């Protein structure tokens, strides 16, 4: 197809003043002025659908040359088998489609969080942008601007939302490539750092928990002495609190075995996530319970039994409301802060998840190897433990320095003797 073939804006010259020049075959291509868009449009038919409808490819521009060049690019992509991106499909269209179709199976809380981030940070900034015109420079500039107001974690969330939206669009031939994946997430604003209780504070919290209402008391004791996640404890059932019965040499749920045995454990096999699974496969673990945890659970079990005699609703959950319903994060947070206030701390400054951080800190301060701590808290590797709890873990690379001090101290003593 030549430039002359595309240029239909002027009639062809007549041959020797006789009849009009032979018309171009229908579908060979054309170039015309679109008054509504105020642009030149170059179009050509590239084939037909099974129903006989023409498949037309178009290119537009402010000049004839620009329109023809745009069409050539479209045709090159067509010959290479690349999808033809819709000209009017925007970033907002892609994000809206992903929110509607890309979050199936997720919890309502997760869906709402993604929708809030998308509608607050992604669509207002980039939504009007044509998806095919979105560049890596656009994404980098957007993330840099957002880094002044969002934490690094929030930046990762909005980056993920945009990337997944574009990937979904690619699967539907609405985009050719995902430029978002080419962009790194910058450091954002520093959020509130997680902290851990000191040993003295931990003892004060445990004492306050012993004197607190049995439900929140047991909750805090288990969280602080086992390192279980709050989402794991909220899903814990009495069937998964077990005692080792020597007579039969097996583990039996405490509501059958009773509380007069030497060893107790809990199966951390579930969480309050959408499908009930733990955060990762490695998070699925069995933990032996320390005596203080057993005492707290026994107290809660007896309290629950008394309530049952008063016709209170039965529930298989260890931690539940007075009506037998699962605890919400808000339920736990409210009662948790009251206990910390009684322990002499400012409850509003602490979060339930920081009992898990405190568990790691106390073990680390007492020389427990990082590998053992990683297994106890259900991390895939020690790298995860060191990254997430880096402020709570005592430096462990001390054996070399200790050995060197001993070696050279011995040498110096020998030199002095001689």
C-alpha contacts under 8 A as a table, 3 or more apart, distances in Angstrom:
res1	aa1	res2	aa2	distance
1	X	5	X	5.97
1	X	6	X	7.26
2	X	5	X	5.07
2	X	6	X	6.59
3	X	6	X	5.24
3	X	7	X	6.27
3	X	68	X	7.44
4	X	7	X	5.19
5	X	8	X	7.47
5	X	28	X	7.59
5	X	29	X	6.82
5	X	30	X	7.16
6	X	29	X	5.60
6	X	30	X	4.61
6	X	31	X	5.24
6	X	42	X	6.78
6	X	43	X	7.82
6	X	68	X	7.46
7	X	10	X	7.16
7	X	30	X	6.16
7	X	31	X	5.08
7	X	32	X	7.77
8	X	11	X	6.82
8	X	30	X	5.57
8	X	31	X	5.26
8	X	32	X	6.62
9	X	31	X	6.28
9	X	32	X	5.78
9	X	33	X	7.76
12	X	20	X	7.81
12	X	21	X	6.19
13	X	20	X	7.45
13	X	21	X	6.51
14	X	17	X	5.68
14	X	18	X	6.57
14	X	19	X	6.43
14	X	20	X	4.88
14	X	21	X	5.16
15	X	18	X	5.84
15	X	19	X	6.69
15	X	20	X	6.79
15	X	21	X	6.23
24	X	28	X	6.83
25	X	28	X	5.77
26	X	29	X	7.66
27	X	44	X	6.18
27	X	45	X	5.16
28	X	44	X	6.02
28	X	45	X	6.55
29	X	42	X	7.37
29	X	43	X	5.38
29	X	44	X	3.95
29	X	45	X	6.52
30	X	42	X	5.73
30	X	43	X	5.36
30	X	44	X	6.44
31	X	40	X	6.90
31	X	41	X	5.62
31	X	42	X	4.44
31	X	43	X	6.47
31	X	64	X	7.56
31	X	68	X	7.98
32	X	40	X	5.70
32	X	41	X	5.40
32	X	42	X	6.68
33	X	38	X	7.05
33	X	39	X	6.01
33	X	40	X	4.58
33	X	41	X	6.16
34	X	37	X	5.53
34	X	38	X	5.47
34	X	39	X	5.49
34	X	40	X	6.03
34	X	41	X	6.66
35	X	38	X	4.77
35	X	39	X	7.11
38	X	62	X	7.53
39	X	60	X	6.40
39	X	61	X	5.59
39	X	62	X	4.97
39	X	63	X	7.19
40	X	60	X	5.57
40	X	61	X	5.41
40	X	62	X	5.94
40	X	63	X	6.05
40	X	64	X	5.81
40	X	67	X	5.86
41	X	58	X	6.73
41	X	59	X	5.83
41	X	60	X	4.54
41	X	61	X	6.79
41	X	64	X	7.82
41	X	67	X	5.81
41	X	68	X	7.96
42	X	58	X	5.53
42	X	59	X	5.16
42	X	60	X	6.16
42	X	64	X	7.94
42	X	67	X	5.55
42	X	68	X	5.66
42	X	71	X	6.16
43	X	56	X	6.64
43	X	57	X	5.69
43	X	58	X	4.31
43	X	59	X	6.47
43	X	71	X	6.99
44	X	56	X	5.62
44	X	57	X	5.60
44	X	58	X	6.62
45	X	54	X	6.45
45	X	55	X	5.63
45	X	56	X	4.38
45	X	57	X	6.31
46	X	54	X	7.74
46	X	55	X	5.75
46	X	56	X	5.99
46	X	57	X	6.88
47	X	54	X	6.02
47	X	55	X	5.17
47	X	56	X	7.49
48	X	51	X	7.67
48	X	52	X	5.43
48	X	53	X	5.32
48	X	54	X	4.46
48	X	55	X	5.27
49	X	52	X	5.14
49	X	53	X	5.17
49	X	54	X	6.41
49	X	55	X	6.74
50	X	53	X	7.43
57	X	71	X	7.23
57	X	74	X	7.00
57	X	75	X	7.31
58	X	70	X	7.88
58	X	71	X	5.60
58	X	74	X	7.34
59	X	67	X	5.26
59	X	68	X	6.58
59	X	69	X	7.54
59	X	70	X	4.65
59	X	71	X	4.07
59	X	72	X	7.80
59	X	74	X	7.03
60	X	66	X	7.00
60	X	67	X	4.21
60	X	68	X	7.45
60	X	70	X	6.18
60	X	71	X	7.24
61	X	64	X	6.78
61	X	65	X	7.65
61	X	66	X	4.76
61	X	67	X	4.15
61	X	68	X	7.90
61	X	70	X	7.20
62	X	66	X	6.48
62	X	67	X	7.07
63	X	66	X	5.19
63	X	67	X	6.26
64	X	67	X	5.16
64	X	68	X	6.20
65	X	68	X	5.22
65	X	69	X	6.12
66	X	69	X	5.10
66	X	70	X	6.12
67	X	70	X	5.10
67	X	71	X	6.26
68	X	71	X	5.05
68	X	72	X	6.20
69	X	72	X	5.04
69	X	73	X	6.38
70	X	73	X	5.23
70	X	74	X	6.40
71	X	74	X	4.99
71	X	75	X	6.14
72	X	75	X	5.04
72	X	76	X	6.11
73	X	76	X	5.11
73	X	77	X	6.32
74	X	77	X	5.26
74	X	78	X	6.18
74	X	84	X	7.10
75	X	78	X	4.84
75	X	79	X	6.15
76	X	79	X	5.16
76	X	80	X	6.21
77	X	80	X	4.99
77	X	81	X	6.20
77	X	82	X	5.04
77	X	83	X	7.18
77	X	84	X	7.35
78	X	81	X	5.15
78	X	82	X	5.70
78	X	83	X	7.01
78	X	84	X	7.13
79	X	82	X	7.58
82	X	176	X	7.35
83	X	173	X	5.53
83	X	174	X	7.65
83	X	175	X	7.61
83	X	176	X	6.51
84	X	173	X	7.09
84	X	174	X	7.56
84	X	176	X	7.93
85	X	89	X	7.91
85	X	132	X	6.48
85	X	173	X	6.61
85	X	174	X	5.11
85	X	175	X	5.62
85	X	176	X	6.92
86	X	89	X	5.48
86	X	132	X	7.75
86	X	174	X	6.21
87	X	130	X	7.15
87	X	132	X	7.24
88	X	130	X	6.30
89	X	93	X	6.33
89	X	94	X	7.65
89	X	130	X	5.86
89	X	131	X	5.99
89	X	132	X	7.73
89	X	174	X	7.29
90	X	93	X	5.15
90	X	94	X	6.54
90	X	127	X	6.40
90	X	128	X	5.95
90	X	129	X	5.54
90	X	130	X	4.25
90	X	131	X	4.75
90	X	132	X	7.93
91	X	94	X	5.10
91	X	95	X	6.19
91	X	123	X	7.33
91	X	126	X	6.39
91	X	127	X	4.72
91	X	128	X	6.47
91	X	129	X	5.79
91	X	130	X	6.17
91	X	131	X	5.02
91	X	166	X	7.94
92	X	95	X	5.11
92	X	96	X	5.97
92	X	123	X	5.54
92	X	126	X	7.34
92	X	127	X	4.04
92	X	128	X	6.43
92	X	129	X	7.85
93	X	96	X	5.23
93	X	97	X	6.17
93	X	127	X	7.61
94	X	97	X	5.21
94	X	98	X	6.28
94	X	131	X	7.85
94	X	165	X	5.45
94	X	166	X	6.38
94	X	168	X	7.55
94	X	169	X	6.03
95	X	98	X	5.10
95	X	99	X	6.17
95	X	118	X	7.41
95	X	123	X	7.59
95	X	161	X	7.52
95	X	162	X	6.80
95	X	165	X	5.07
95	X	166	X	7.69
96	X	99	X	5.16
96	X	100	X	6.25
97	X	100	X	5.11
97	X	101	X	5.98
97	X	102	X	7.53
97	X	165	X	7.47
98	X	101	X	5.15
98	X	102	X	4.57
98	X	103	X	7.26
98	X	164	X	7.34
98	X	165	X	5.19
98	X	168	X	6.60
99	X	102	X	5.72
99	X	103	X	6.27
99	X	111	X	7.71
99	X	114	X	7.67
99	X	115	X	6.70
100	X	103	X	6.99
101	X	104	X	6.52
102	X	168	X	7.70
103	X	106	X	5.69
103	X	111	X	6.58
105	X	274	X	7.29
106	X	110	X	6.19
106	X	111	X	6.49
106	X	274	X	6.11
107	X	110	X	5.23
107	X	111	X	6.32
107	X	273	X	7.18
107	X	274	X	4.99
108	X	111	X	5.09
108	X	112	X	6.04
109	X	112	X	5.16
109	X	113	X	6.10
110	X	113	X	5.09
110	X	114	X	6.25
111	X	114	X	5.31
111	X	115	X	6.15
112	X	115	X	5.06
112	X	116	X	6.06
113	X	116	X	5.18
113	X	117	X	6.28
114	X	117	X	5.20
114	X	118	X	6.02
114	X	157	X	7.89
114	X	161	X	7.23
115	X	118	X	5.06
115	X	119	X	5.98
116	X	119	X	5.28
116	X	120	X	5.88
117	X	120	X	5.17
117	X	121	X	5.63
117	X	122	X	6.99
117	X	157	X	7.76
117	X	158	X	6.42
118	X	121	X	5.58
118	X	122	X	4.78
118	X	123	X	6.00
118	X	158	X	6.84
118	X	161	X	6.99
119	X	122	X	6.21
119	X	123	X	5.51
119	X	124	X	6.88
120	X	123	X	6.95
120	X	124	X	6.64
121	X	124	X	6.16
121	X	125	X	6.48
121	X	158	X	7.19
122	X	125	X	5.59
122	X	126	X	5.93
122	X	127	X	6.75
122	X	158	X	6.71
122	X	162	X	7.21
123	X	126	X	5.33
123	X	127	X	4.04
123	X	128	X	7.56
124	X	127	X	5.78
124	X	128	X	7.90
125	X	128	X	7.92
125	X	142	X	7.35
126	X	129	X	5.50
129	X	133	X	7.08
129	X	134	X	6.58
130	X	133	X	5.27
130	X	134	X	6.40
131	X	134	X	5.19
131	X	175	X	6.86
132	X	175	X	6.10
132	X	176	X	7.45
134	X	138	X	6.45
134	X	139	X	7.75
134	X	179	X	7.57
135	X	138	X	5.17
135	X	139	X	6.62
135	X	179	X	6.25
136	X	139	X	5.12
136	X	140	X	6.09
136	X	179	X	5.37
136	X	180	X	6.42
136	X	182	X	6.85
136	X	183	X	6.41
137	X	140	X	5.11
137	X	141	X	6.06
138	X	141	X	5.30
138	X	142	X	6.16
139	X	142	X	5.05
139	X	143	X	6.14
139	X	180	X	6.53
139	X	183	X	7.00
140	X	143	X	5.25
140	X	144	X	6.08
140	X	183	X	6.30
140	X	184	X	7.71
141	X	144	X	5.13
141	X	145	X	6.21
142	X	145	X	5.25
142	X	146	X	6.24
143	X	146	X	5.01
143	X	147	X	6.06
143	X	155	X	7.09
143	X	159	X	7.84
143	X	185	X	6.97
143	X	186	X	7.03
144	X	147	X	5.13
144	X	148	X	7.31
144	X	186	X	6.74
145	X	148	X	6.00
145	X	149	X	7.88
146	X	149	X	5.52
146	X	150	X	5.94
146	X	155	X	7.29
146	X	188	X	7.77
147	X	150	X	5.33
147	X	151	X	6.89
147	X	152	X	7.39
147	X	155	X	6.95
147	X	186	X	6.81
147	X	187	X	6.59
147	X	188	X	4.33
147	X	189	X	6.30
148	X	188	X	6.43
148	X	189	X	6.15
149	X	188	X	7.37
149	X	189	X	6.39
150	X	153	X	8.00
150	X	154	X	5.84
150	X	155	X	6.29
150	X	188	X	5.65
150	X	189	X	5.62
151	X	154	X	5.21
151	X	155	X	6.26
151	X	187	X	7.53
151	X	188	X	4.40
151	X	189	X	4.47
151	X	190	X	5.83
151	X	191	X	5.82
152	X	155	X	5.01
152	X	156	X	6.26
152	X	185	X	7.78
152	X	186	X	7.16
152	X	187	X	5.30
152	X	188	X	4.21
152	X	189	X	6.54
152	X	190	X	7.44
153	X	156	X	5.14
153	X	157	X	6.41
153	X	188	X	7.82
154	X	157	X	4.98
154	X	158	X	6.42
155	X	158	X	5.36
155	X	159	X	6.07
155	X	185	X	6.68
155	X	186	X	7.68
155	X	188	X	6.83
156	X	159	X	5.07
156	X	160	X	6.02
156	X	185	X	6.37
157	X	160	X	5.09
157	X	161	X	6.22
158	X	161	X	4.97
158	X	162	X	6.29
159	X	162	X	5.34
159	X	163	X	6.09
159	X	180	X	7.41
159	X	185	X	7.22
160	X	163	X	5.05
160	X	164	X	5.95
161	X	164	X	5.36
161	X	165	X	6.10
162	X	165	X	5.07
162	X	166	X	6.26
162	X	180	X	7.04
163	X	166	X	5.27
163	X	167	X	6.15
163	X	178	X	6.94
163	X	180	X	5.33
163	X	181	X	6.29
164	X	167	X	4.94
164	X	168	X	6.09
165	X	168	X	5.14
165	X	169	X	6.27
166	X	169	X	4.88
166	X	170	X	6.16
166	X	175	X	6.92
166	X	177	X	7.99
166	X	178	X	5.97
166	X	180	X	7.82
167	X	170	X	5.01
167	X	171	X	6.45
167	X	177	X	7.98
167	X	178	X	6.36
168	X	171	X	5.20
168	X	172	X	6.72
169	X	172	X	5.16
169	X	173	X	6.29
169	X	174	X	4.88
169	X	175	X	5.59
170	X	173	X	4.93
170	X	174	X	5.46
170	X	175	X	4.58
170	X	176	X	5.99
170	X	177	X	6.76
170	X	178	X	7.66
171	X	174	X	7.51
172	X	175	X	7.75
173	X	176	X	6.89
175	X	178	X	7.53
178	X	181	X	5.92
178	X	182	X	7.56
179	X	182	X	5.29
179	X	183	X	7.13
180	X	183	X	5.45
181	X	184	X	7.72
190	X	193	X	7.81
194	X	354	X	6.66
194	X	357	X	7.76
195	X	354	X	6.35
195	X	357	X	6.89
195	X	358	X	7.63
195	X	391	X	7.77
195	X	392	X	7.53
196	X	354	X	5.94
196	X	355	X	7.04
196	X	357	X	5.38
196	X	358	X	4.35
196	X	361	X	6.62
196	X	392	X	6.69
197	X	200	X	7.80
197	X	201	X	5.50
197	X	202	X	5.53
197	X	354	X	7.95
197	X	355	X	7.57
197	X	358	X	5.19
197	X	361	X	7.78
198	X	201	X	5.08
198	X	202	X	5.97
198	X	358	X	7.45
198	X	361	X	7.93
198	X	362	X	7.45
199	X	202	X	5.00
199	X	203	X	6.24
199	X	362	X	6.51
200	X	203	X	5.28
200	X	204	X	6.38
201	X	204	X	5.03
201	X	205	X	6.18
201	X	343	X	7.91
202	X	205	X	5.09
202	X	206	X	6.19
202	X	224	X	7.95
202	X	358	X	7.66
203	X	206	X	5.11
203	X	207	X	6.21
204	X	207	X	5.18
204	X	208	X	6.24
204	X	343	X	5.42
204	X	344	X	7.76
205	X	208	X	5.06
205	X	209	X	6.05
205	X	339	X	7.30
205	X	340	X	6.21
205	X	343	X	5.23
206	X	209	X	4.93
206	X	210	X	6.24
206	X	220	X	7.59
206	X	221	X	6.27
207	X	210	X	5.20
207	X	211	X	6.69
207	X	343	X	7.61
208	X	211	X	5.30
208	X	212	X	6.17
208	X	217	X	7.89
208	X	339	X	6.13
208	X	340	X	7.44
208	X	342	X	6.32
208	X	343	X	5.45
209	X	212	X	4.93
209	X	213	X	7.80
209	X	216	X	7.31
209	X	217	X	4.22
209	X	218	X	7.18
209	X	220	X	6.59
209	X	221	X	6.78
209	X	339	X	6.37
210	X	214	X	7.72
210	X	217	X	5.80
210	X	218	X	7.78
210	X	296	X	7.19
211	X	217	X	7.35
212	X	216	X	7.02
212	X	217	X	5.31
212	X	339	X	6.80
213	X	216	X	6.00
213	X	217	X	5.83
214	X	217	X	4.95
214	X	218	X	5.90
214	X	296	X	7.28
214	X	299	X	6.47
214	X	300	X	5.03
214	X	303	X	7.14
215	X	218	X	5.46
215	X	219	X	6.20
215	X	300	X	6.03
215	X	319	X	6.37
216	X	219	X	4.81
216	X	220	X	6.11
216	X	332	X	7.29
216	X	335	X	6.42
216	X	336	X	6.65
217	X	220	X	5.42
217	X	221	X	6.25
217	X	296	X	7.02
218	X	221	X	5.07
218	X	222	X	6.05
218	X	293	X	7.09
218	X	296	X	4.84
218	X	297	X	5.85
218	X	300	X	6.80
219	X	222	X	5.42
219	X	223	X	6.14
219	X	233	X	7.36
219	X	319	X	7.44
220	X	223	X	5.09
220	X	224	X	6.01
220	X	336	X	7.36
220	X	352	X	7.96
220	X	355	X	7.50
221	X	224	X	5.27
221	X	225	X	5.95
221	X	292	X	7.41
221	X	293	X	5.96
221	X	296	X	7.02
222	X	225	X	5.26
222	X	226	X	5.57
222	X	227	X	7.44
222	X	228	X	7.27
222	X	293	X	5.63
223	X	226	X	5.67
223	X	227	X	5.30
223	X	228	X	5.40
223	X	229	X	6.96
223	X	230	X	7.11
223	X	233	X	7.67
223	X	355	X	5.81
223	X	356	X	6.14
223	X	359	X	7.93
224	X	227	X	5.84
224	X	228	X	7.99
224	X	355	X	4.84
224	X	356	X	5.98
224	X	358	X	6.66
224	X	359	X	5.42
225	X	290	X	7.29
225	X	293	X	7.10
225	X	359	X	6.18
226	X	287	X	7.30
226	X	289	X	7.20
226	X	356	X	7.87
226	X	359	X	7.01
226	X	376	X	7.67
226	X	377	X	7.93
227	X	355	X	7.17
227	X	356	X	4.52
227	X	357	X	7.63
227	X	359	X	5.44
227	X	360	X	7.23
227	X	376	X	7.20
227	X	377	X	5.68
228	X	232	X	6.32
228	X	233	X	6.60
228	X	268	X	7.71
228	X	356	X	6.54
228	X	377	X	6.54
229	X	232	X	5.11
229	X	233	X	6.42
229	X	353	X	6.72
229	X	356	X	6.66
230	X	233	X	5.15
230	X	234	X	6.19
230	X	352	X	6.92
230	X	353	X	6.32
231	X	234	X	5.32
231	X	235	X	6.65
231	X	271	X	5.28
231	X	272	X	5.45
231	X	273	X	7.50
232	X	235	X	5.36
232	X	236	X	6.38
232	X	268	X	6.64
232	X	269	X	7.88
232	X	270	X	6.06
232	X	271	X	4.25
232	X	272	X	6.66
232	X	278	X	7.15
233	X	236	X	5.02
233	X	271	X	7.28
233	X	319	X	7.48
234	X	271	X	7.00
234	X	272	X	6.64
234	X	317	X	7.85
234	X	318	X	7.76
234	X	319	X	5.98
234	X	320	X	7.69
234	X	326	X	7.03
234	X	327	X	6.36
235	X	270	X	6.09
235	X	271	X	4.98
235	X	272	X	5.50
235	X	317	X	6.78
235	X	318	X	7.90
235	X	319	X	7.77
235	X	326	X	7.76
236	X	240	X	6.73
236	X	268	X	7.27
236	X	270	X	6.99
236	X	271	X	7.52
236	X	317	X	5.96
236	X	318	X	5.78
236	X	319	X	7.23
237	X	240	X	5.41
237	X	241	X	7.01
237	X	316	X	5.42
237	X	317	X	4.28
237	X	318	X	5.06
237	X	319	X	7.97
238	X	241	X	5.16
238	X	242	X	7.96
238	X	253	X	6.83
238	X	254	X	7.14
238	X	255	X	7.05
238	X	316	X	5.95
238	X	317	X	6.22
238	X	318	X	5.60
239	X	242	X	7.04
239	X	253	X	5.13
239	X	254	X	7.43
239	X	255	X	7.63
239	X	316	X	7.55
240	X	253	X	6.49
240	X	266	X	5.46
240	X	267	X	5.03
240	X	268	X	7.64
241	X	253	X	5.65
241	X	254	X	6.07
241	X	264	X	7.39
241	X	265	X	5.98
241	X	266	X	4.45
241	X	267	X	6.61
242	X	251	X	5.79
242	X	252	X	5.12
242	X	253	X	4.09
242	X	254	X	5.11
242	X	257	X	7.87
242	X	264	X	5.65
242	X	265	X	5.37
242	X	266	X	6.00
242	X	267	X	7.97
243	X	251	X	5.35
243	X	252	X	5.40
243	X	253	X	6.16
243	X	254	X	5.75
243	X	257	X	6.48
243	X	258	X	7.75
243	X	259	X	7.68
243	X	261	X	6.56
243	X	262	X	7.86
243	X	263	X	5.86
243	X	264	X	4.35
243	X	265	X	6.42
244	X	249	X	6.96
244	X	250	X	5.67
244	X	251	X	4.39
244	X	252	X	6.39
244	X	261	X	6.77
244	X	262	X	7.25
244	X	263	X	5.52
244	X	264	X	6.19
245	X	248	X	5.91
245	X	249	X	5.66
245	X	250	X	5.73
245	X	251	X	6.12
245	X	252	X	6.86
245	X	257	X	7.20
245	X	261	X	6.74
246	X	249	X	4.56
246	X	250	X	6.93
252	X	256	X	6.77
252	X	257	X	5.86
253	X	256	X	5.59
253	X	257	X	6.04
254	X	257	X	4.73
254	X	258	X	5.00
254	X	259	X	6.64
255	X	258	X	5.84
258	X	261	X	7.63
259	X	298	X	7.07
261	X	264	X	7.53
263	X	288	X	7.50
263	X	289	X	7.63
264	X	288	X	5.97
264	X	289	X	5.53
264	X	290	X	7.95
264	X	294	X	7.12
265	X	286	X	6.91
265	X	287	X	5.47
265	X	288	X	4.06
265	X	289	X	4.90
266	X	286	X	5.89
266	X	287	X	5.52
266	X	288	X	6.48
266	X	289	X	6.89
267	X	284	X	7.96
267	X	285	X	6.36
267	X	286	X	4.57
267	X	287	X	6.56
268	X	283	X	7.67
268	X	284	X	5.72
268	X	285	X	5.29
268	X	286	X	5.70
268	X	287	X	7.26
269	X	277	X	7.16
269	X	278	X	6.38
269	X	283	X	7.77
269	X	284	X	4.81
269	X	285	X	6.36
269	X	286	X	7.76
270	X	276	X	5.42
270	X	277	X	5.10
270	X	278	X	5.19
270	X	284	X	7.41
271	X	276	X	5.13
271	X	277	X	5.66
271	X	278	X	5.15
271	X	279	X	7.66
272	X	275	X	7.87
272	X	276	X	5.52
272	X	277	X	7.70
273	X	276	X	5.03
273	X	277	X	6.33
273	X	278	X	7.29
273	X	279	X	7.91
274	X	277	X	7.68
277	X	280	X	7.82
278	X	281	X	6.84
278	X	283	X	5.89
278	X	284	X	6.10
279	X	283	X	6.18
280	X	283	X	5.13
280	X	284	X	7.20
280	X	380	X	7.91
281	X	284	X	5.61
282	X	285	X	7.07
282	X	378	X	5.40
282	X	379	X	6.18
282	X	380	X	5.65
283	X	377	X	7.22
283	X	378	X	3.99
283	X	379	X	6.32
283	X	380	X	7.78
284	X	378	X	6.93
285	X	376	X	7.99
285	X	378	X	6.85
287	X	376	X	7.38
289	X	293	X	6.00
289	X	294	X	6.37
290	X	293	X	5.45
290	X	294	X	6.48
291	X	294	X	5.03
291	X	295	X	6.22
292	X	295	X	5.20
292	X	296	X	6.34
293	X	296	X	5.10
293	X	297	X	6.18
294	X	297	X	5.16
294	X	298	X	6.02
295	X	298	X	5.09
295	X	299	X	6.19
296	X	299	X	5.18
296	X	300	X	6.28
297	X	300	X	4.98
297	X	301	X	5.97
298	X	301	X	5.01
298	X	302	X	6.16
299	X	302	X	5.25
299	X	303	X	6.17
300	X	303	X	4.98
300	X	304	X	6.06
301	X	304	X	5.06
301	X	305	X	6.14
302	X	305	X	4.98
302	X	306	X	6.30
303	X	306	X	5.20
303	X	307	X	6.39
304	X	307	X	5.03
304	X	308	X	6.22
305	X	308	X	4.97
305	X	309	X	6.47
306	X	309	X	5.19
306	X	310	X	6.66
307	X	310	X	5.03
307	X	311	X	6.70
307	X	312	X	5.33
308	X	311	X	5.05
308	X	312	X	4.81
308	X	313	X	6.75
308	X	314	X	6.62
309	X	312	X	7.17
312	X	322	X	7.52
312	X	323	X	7.16
313	X	322	X	7.63
313	X	323	X	5.79
313	X	324	X	5.64
314	X	324	X	6.23
315	X	318	X	7.86
315	X	320	X	7.55
315	X	324	X	5.18
315	X	325	X	7.60
317	X	320	X	6.01
317	X	324	X	7.81
317	X	326	X	7.29
319	X	326	X	7.10
319	X	327	X	6.71
320	X	323	X	7.70
320	X	324	X	5.42
320	X	325	X	5.42
320	X	326	X	4.74
320	X	327	X	5.08
321	X	324	X	5.14
321	X	325	X	5.23
321	X	326	X	6.29
321	X	327	X	5.91
322	X	325	X	7.45
327	X	331	X	5.96
327	X	332	X	6.91
328	X	331	X	5.16
328	X	332	X	6.62
329	X	332	X	5.29
329	X	333	X	6.12
330	X	333	X	5.06
330	X	334	X	6.08
331	X	334	X	5.50
331	X	335	X	6.51
332	X	335	X	5.49
332	X	336	X	5.78
332	X	352	X	7.60
333	X	336	X	5.04
333	X	337	X	6.18
333	X	351	X	6.93
333	X	352	X	6.46
334	X	337	X	5.60
334	X	338	X	6.74
335	X	338	X	5.25
335	X	339	X	6.63
336	X	339	X	5.38
336	X	340	X	6.51
336	X	347	X	7.50
336	X	352	X	6.79
337	X	340	X	5.08
337	X	341	X	6.15
337	X	346	X	7.75
337	X	347	X	4.10
337	X	348	X	6.13
337	X	350	X	7.23
337	X	351	X	7.85
338	X	341	X	5.13
338	X	342	X	6.49
338	X	347	X	6.38
339	X	342	X	5.15
339	X	343	X	6.33
339	X	347	X	7.50
340	X	343	X	4.83
340	X	344	X	6.56
340	X	345	X	5.40
340	X	346	X	6.61
340	X	347	X	4.93
341	X	344	X	5.37
341	X	345	X	5.09
341	X	346	X	5.42
341	X	347	X	5.04
342	X	345	X	7.23
346	X	349	X	5.68
346	X	350	X	7.33
347	X	350	X	5.48
348	X	351	X	7.75
350	X	354	X	6.97
351	X	354	X	5.59
351	X	355	X	7.82
352	X	355	X	5.81
352	X	356	X	7.92
353	X	356	X	5.56
353	X	357	X	6.99
354	X	357	X	4.75
354	X	358	X	6.06
355	X	358	X	4.87
355	X	359	X	6.20
356	X	359	X	5.00
356	X	360	X	6.52
357	X	360	X	5.23
357	X	361	X	6.23
357	X	389	X	6.74
357	X	392	X	6.76
358	X	361	X	4.88
358	X	362	X	6.06
358	X	392	X	7.47
359	X	362	X	5.40
359	X	363	X	6.32
360	X	363	X	5.34
360	X	364	X	6.05
360	X	373	X	6.70
360	X	389	X	7.56
360	X	392	X	6.59
360	X	393	X	6.98
361	X	364	X	5.11
361	X	365	X	6.08
361	X	392	X	4.70
361	X	393	X	5.77
361	X	394	X	7.62
362	X	365	X	5.18
362	X	366	X	6.40
363	X	366	X	5.19
363	X	367	X	6.60
363	X	368	X	5.47
363	X	373	X	7.35
364	X	367	X	5.29
364	X	368	X	5.37
364	X	369	X	7.21
364	X	370	X	7.33
364	X	373	X	7.85
364	X	392	X	7.61
364	X	393	X	5.55
364	X	394	X	5.72
365	X	368	X	7.57
365	X	393	X	7.53
365	X	394	X	6.17
368	X	372	X	6.82
368	X	373	X	6.96
369	X	372	X	5.45
369	X	373	X	6.53
369	X	396	X	7.96
370	X	373	X	5.01
370	X	374	X	6.11
370	X	382	X	6.45
370	X	385	X	7.82
370	X	396	X	7.99
371	X	374	X	5.20
371	X	375	X	6.49
371	X	381	X	7.80
371	X	382	X	5.87
372	X	375	X	5.23
372	X	376	X	6.26
373	X	376	X	5.09
373	X	377	X	6.29
373	X	385	X	7.89
374	X	377	X	5.45
374	X	378	X	6.08
374	X	379	X	5.18
374	X	380	X	7.46
374	X	381	X	6.43
374	X	382	X	5.52
374	X	384	X	7.97
374	X	385	X	5.80
375	X	378	X	5.08
375	X	379	X	6.13
375	X	380	X	7.86
375	X	381	X	8.00
376	X	379	X	7.89
379	X	382	X	7.10
379	X	384	X	6.29
379	X	385	X	6.45
380	X	384	X	6.83
381	X	384	X	5.61
381	X	385	X	6.92
382	X	385	X	4.97
382	X	386	X	6.07
383	X	386	X	5.14
383	X	387	X	6.03
384	X	387	X	5.12
384	X	388	X	6.02
385	X	388	X	5.43
385	X	389	X	5.65
385	X	390	X	7.32
386	X	389	X	5.39
386	X	390	X	4.77
386	X	393	X	7.08
387	X	390	X	5.30
389	X	392	X	5.28
389	X	393	X	6.31
390	X	393	X	5.45
391	X	394	X	7.89
395	X	398	X	7.18
396	X	399	X	7.69
397	X	400	X	7.08
398	X	401	X	5.39
398	X	402	X	6.21
399	X	402	X	5.09
399	X	403	X	6.09
400	X	403	X	5.15
400	X	404	X	6.12
401	X	404	X	5.10
401	X	405	X	6.12
402	X	405	X	5.20
402	X	406	X	6.38
403	X	406	X	5.12
403	X	407	X	6.14
404	X	407	X	5.01
404	X	408	X	6.00
405	X	408	X	5.57
405	X	409	X	5.74
406	X	409	X	5.19
406	X	410	X	6.12
407	X	410	X	5.31
407	X	411	X	6.40
408	X	411	X	4.85
408	X	412	X	6.08
409	X	412	X	5.17
409	X	413	X	6.24
410	X	413	X	5.15
410	X	414	X	6.31
411	X	414	X	5.09
411	X	415	X	6.25
412	X	415	X	5.09
412	X	416	X	6.24
413	X	416	X	5.23
413	X	417	X	6.35
414	X	417	X	5.16
414	X	418	X	6.42
415	X	418	X	5.25
